[in-house]
Amino acid sequence: MIGFLGLILIASGIPFGLGEGGRTRVLKAILPRYRVTDTQTIGETTIRVFAPTWDDDFEGLVDVTVGGTVVYRSTMPYPSAGRARVHMLADQPGDLIWIRSDSGGSGGYSTTYLFLSATEAGRAAFLPFAVLENGMFKSSPGAPVDGNEGEQVWLQPDISYRYWLTSGAASPVPTLLALPIQGGLRFLDPLPDDGPTNAELEQAKAAIARTPADQLERDTVLGPVLRGFFDLVYAGKAQRGWKFFRECYDLRIAELVSGRNVADLPRSREAFESVLQQAILKSPFSAEVLRRNHGSIAPTSTASRKH
């Protein structure tokens, strides 16, 4: 009772000349640091996600129990967790527990930890499976993945292009679909209809063609062009991507790069194409991109510039 009355007095900030800062420091020392925001029960596995009690604290907490035994407990920035029902190789189980730590910034950086959860011979097992960077699971109901419907696949963005040559929301972020396997990812081959459609490419070209001369900026021109180009390359359609880029270069990019407000852009189409190739080869997934494009992403010499 004395402690309860003391807490009321401290919270009021009246006694002992405590100001707002002093009262907050005392409350932080007394009250719990975390509060439960999400609880999920999956068989014998229970996952709890905690958010910080105080607004100035970005670090949360995740704990996992299997069969009543605590098997995982860790603090991390902006945590989230859940179950992934993933179709994997025949000798691997299909259910994984994922726990994600997010940087909370606009760059989209995150780390996702995958675990196998089971109870064997009366003992709780929670085994590390893989650590994945900067991606997320994507449900695909009705869309077959390796012959299975209603599974979840890993959507892996290539964040190396974010803020490159453009800024903000106009930055292209190509993505690849993959299945988590022990220690990493197995990327799925692109389907024939992956990548932008001809109608979407024509719409992008029409949009930049309508851009007034006094509004020619990186975002308004390069944003949709690079997004379409990179998505085509990632879909295994590099030659179609180069054709699209060259059409857009003749349409408005040549006018953009000659402007004074973008003096650091390449000054010729050939130089621009070289920069794009180097950017792709610096990608963490360049080997996968090359495989999808039969070993080369270089533009063909026959794809001549339109006059």
N, C-alpha and C positions, 0 to 999 in steps of 0.2 A: 504493500500500500504506500509506503514512504517513497519507494522508487517510482511508482506511478505518479504520485503527486509531484515529485521532483521533475519528471519528464514534462508534465503539464506546465510547470513554472518555467522550465528551460525553453519549451516551445513558444511560450508567450513572449519571450525576449525581454520581459520587464525587469526581473531581478538581476542584481549584480551588474547592471549597466550593460548587458549583452546587446550588441547590435545585430543587424541582419547577418553579417559575415560570421560572427561568433556563434550565433544560434545555429547556423547551417553546419558549422564544423562540429558542434556538439551532437546535432541530430545524425550526422553521417557516422559518428563514432558509436551511436546507440542503435540506430535502426538498421535492419538488414540491407545489404548492398544490392541484392538482386530480388526480382519478383518474377514468378512463373508467367510466361506469356503463351506457351504452347505445350500441350502434353499429347503424345501419340502412343497408343498401345498396339503393338504388332505381334500377335501370338504371346510369347513369354517375354518379349522385349518392350520396354517402356522408355521413351525418349522424352526428356523435358528440356525446353529451351527457356532460358532466363534472360530478361533484359535488365539493364542497370536501373536502380531506383532513381538516381539523380541524372538530370538532363545533361550535365557537363561530363558524364562518364560514357565513353563509347564502347567499353568492353563488356560483353555479356558472358554467359556461361551455358554449357551444355553438359547434361549428364545422362548416362544410359544404364539401365539395369536389365539383366537377363535372369529370369527365374528368381528374382528377388535379390540378386547379387549385383552390386555396383561394379560395372566393367569399364566404364569410361567417364571421366569428368575433366573438363578443360575450359579455361577462359579463352575468349577470342573476340575480336571486333565484329559486331553486328551478326550474330550467329543465326543459322536456320538449319533445319534438319528434316529428314523424312525417309521414305522407303522408295527405292527404284526397282521397278519390275522390268528387268532387262533380259532380252534374249541374248545369250552368250554361247560360247562353244559347248558342245555336248557334255564334256566332262566337268563343267562348272555350274554351280547353282545359279538360279535365276533371280534371287532376291538379294538386294544389297541395301544397307543402311548408309545414307549419305549425311555428312555434317559439313556445312559450308561456313567459312569465315570470309566476310566481305570487307573490302577496304573502306567502303562508304563514299568513295570519290567518284567523279564523273568518268574516270578512265575505265571503269568496269572491272577492276582487278579483284579476283577472288581465288580462294583455294578450297577445293572440295575433297574431303577425305571419305573414302569408301571402306566399309567394313562388312565382313560376313558375320552374321549373328546366329547362334544356335545353342542348344543345350545338349551336351553329349555325356552320357553316363552320369546324369545328375549334376554335371558341372557346367557352369556358364562359359560360353566361348564367344569372344568378340575379337575377330582377327582382322588386322589391316589387309586391305585388298589392293588399293591403288590410291594415288594422290594426283588429282587433276587440277589444272590451272585455268581460271578465267572462262569457264563454260558453265552450262546448266543442262539439266535433263529436259527433254521436250517430249510430251505425250503425243502419241500418234495413233489415236483411235481410228480404226478402219483403214489405216494406211499400212500395208504389209512391210515389215522389216525382216529381210532374209526369210520370207515366207510366213512370218508370224504377224498376226494382227493385234492391235491394242497394246503394243509394247512401248517402252520408253527408250529413246536414243539420246546420246550426248550431243548437244549442240556446241561445237567448239569454234568460237570466233577467233579470227586472227587480229588481235588488237594492235599488231605492229603498224597497221595502217591508220589507226585512229590519230587524228590531228596531223596527219602527214599531207602537206600541200593544201589542206583545207583546215577548218576548225569547227568545233562544236558539233551540232547535230548533222551537218552536211558531210562529216567524215565517213568514208566508206569503211565498213567492218565486214569483210567476207566471212562466211561461216562454212563449216564442214560438219557432216553428221558422222557419228562414230558409235561404236559399242565399247563399253568399258571391259577390259580384260585384265588379267593379273599384271599389275605394274604399270598399266597405261591404257592406250586406246587402240582399237582396230577401226580404221576409217572405212566407211561404206562407199562403194563405187557410186558416182553420180548416175542418176537415172537420165534417160534421153530427154525428158522434159524439164530437167533442172536448169537453173539459170534464167535470166530474163527472157521473156517472150519477144518476138519481133514487134508486137504491138507496143510493149513497154519501152523498147529501145526507140521506136519511132516517136513515142510520146516524149521521151527525154530529149530527143533531138529537137522536136518542135518547141519544147519549153525553152531551151537555151537560144533557139533561133529568134524567139519573141522577146528575149531580154533586151531592154533598151541599152544603147551604147553607154549611157552614164551610169548604168547599174552593173556593168561587167565586173564581177568580183570573183574571188576564188570559190566561195561557197555556191554562188548562183550558177556558175558554169562548171567548175571542176567537180563539185559535189555529185551531181547526177551522172556525169560522164565517168568518173572513176568508180563509182558504185557499180554501174553497169559493166564496165570493163573488167573489174576484179571478179565480179560474180560470174561472168562468162569464163574467165580463166580458171576459177575454182571448180566450175562445172565441167572442165575438160574441153572447153571450146575457145582455146586461146586465139586461134586464127579468126574466129568470128569476133572476138574481143578486139583484136588489132584493127579489124575492118571498121568496127564501131568507133574506136578511138580516132582513127584517121578521118572518118566522116565528120566527127565532132570537131576535130582540129581545124579542118577547112571551114567548118561552119562558123565557129566563134572563138576557139581557143587561140588560133593564130593572132586574132585581134586582141585577145586578153593578154597574151605574153608580151605583146609590143607596148603595152601600157606602162606608164611610169610607176604606178602604185604596186606593181608586182615585179619589180626589177630582178628578184632572185629566182624567177622561174626560168627553165631552159628556153633558149632563144630560137630553137629550131625544132621541127617535128622529130628529126632523127635524134637530137639530144634528149628530147622529152621521152622518146621511146626507150632510150638507153637507161634513163633514170627509172622508168617503170620496171624494166627488166631487173635492174639491180635491187629494187625494192622487193620484188617477188623472191629473188634468190636469197635475200636476207631474212625472209620469213622463217619462223620456227618450223613451218610446215612445208618448206620448199620442196623437200623430197616427195611428199605426197602430191603437191601441185604438179611437179614434173611427171610423176607416174601417171596422173590423170590425163596429161597432155602428151603421152607417148614419148617422154624424155626431153621435150623441148618446148619452151614458151616463147622462142624468138619469132618475130614476124617474118613471113615469107617475102621474098623479094618480088614476087608476082603481085602482091597486094599494093598496087601503085596508088599514089596520091591522086585524088580527084581534082581536076582543074575546072 
